[in-house]
Amino acid sequence: MTNWGRICAERLNALARVSEPGPGVTRLPFTPEHAAVLDLLRGWMAEAGLTHHLDDAGTLVGRHVGDGRKGTFYIGSHQDSVREGGAFDGIMGIVLAIAALQKLKDEGASPDCPVEVLAFADEEGVRWPTALVGSRAVAGTVDPAVLDMTDRDGVTLRAAMEEFGLAPERIGKIARDPATALGYLECHIEQGPVLEQADVPLGVVTAICGIERHVVTLTGETGHAGTLPMATRRDALVGAAALVAEVDRLAQETEGLRATVGELHVAPNVVNAVPRDVRLTVELRAPDDAMREEASRHLQDFAHRVTGNRGVDCDMQRSYRQPAQPCEPLLTNALARAVGISTGRTALRLPSGATHDASAMADLCPISMMFVRCRNGVSHTPDEHVSREDLEHAVEALSTFLAQMT
């Protein structure tokens, strides 16, 4: 029997060697590394019997034609990485999709409907201050204004795409017809410890968490740390500390909520002066928008109340909002059955706290996601790892799922 876990591991090792010099994997869109990865993927797509082409958003599309019903089912992920990232984030989903279709071809059990494997160019948003360009182009929601964004070397996204041999002015023509889009499946490393703690190789995603971010500015009054009485102080950092503690308490006590203060700046930031100004960020994530929005209201009320009691002014402005994207129940249940067949265990269901191309594809069609266990729950580092055995389970589950697409 073909050992698909070993084959996928070897392919992922080959892809990981296509990287900028340095630790881990650094593979940014529209670079020589991107081009080299596409060459490898084209070869494996051909082995799987897929035709392929590169669209004008830089997405490599491998197509299984199918003989049955009209409409297309999509499966994919992204080929790019963060700087000094790992060998599995994103690219694993592409490798597994190709392997699953090749397995079905070899067994004479290919799906009746057309299937497209989508290898998106830029999900991470590392080179330019935008992300999900390829998946948004397929979904018909890409903003042409992003083409004028520049990287740290002053190169616009438009210029980089043109240098790569693409025609970015045609990016609006990539959009698929929702009437013929049957659904989308993305396979991804979990990027967390839940599957490992449960001792299961695969999980089924219930929803991609919604996200909102706030910039909080607290303004008090500085003074000499030795001469300003405690009772009269307007210490902005004390107010900020209370808010940071409340952010953590709220998330600890609200099942499914993730809340993080990830950035904090203090002025004048010297050892012998009372802090006058503090700027910090609050990020909230939840699989349910109502939960996230209630947390936002609570924290805004808390921030104004606790700082007002200390004579500190508070300004809290939302800087970003992305709604939650639930996975489609019929696809999710079919995927759970396939995972159960592959692993011999009831599929564990869990939300995704990270954003994926699936969140953009949800504007086109129903979505589903499968997670694969990653060692120690780590991601975005060179330490990312998925075992050959878990890769084998994933190929089996994906091929079982796709064989149902009749």
Secondary structure, DSSP 4 states (H G I P E B T S, - for coil): ---HHHHHHHHHHHHHTSS-SSSSB---TTSHHHHHHHHHHHHHHHHTT-EEEE-TTS-EEEEE--SSSSSEEEEEEE----TTB-SSTTHHHHHHHHHHHHHHHHTT---SS-EEEEEES-SS--SSS---HHHHHHHT---GGGGG-B-TTS-BHHHHHHHTT--GGGGGG-PPPGGGEEEEEEEEE-SSSHHHHHT-SEEEEEEEPEEEEEEEEEE-B--BTTTS-GGG-B-HHHHHHHHHHHHHHHHHHSTT-EEE---EEEES--TTB---EEEEEEEEEESSHHHHHHHHHHHHHHHHHHHHTTT-EEEEEEEEEE--EEPPHHHHHHHHHHHHHHHSSPPEEEEE-S--HHHHHTTTS-EEEEEE--GGG--SSTT----HHHHHHHHHHHHHHHHT--
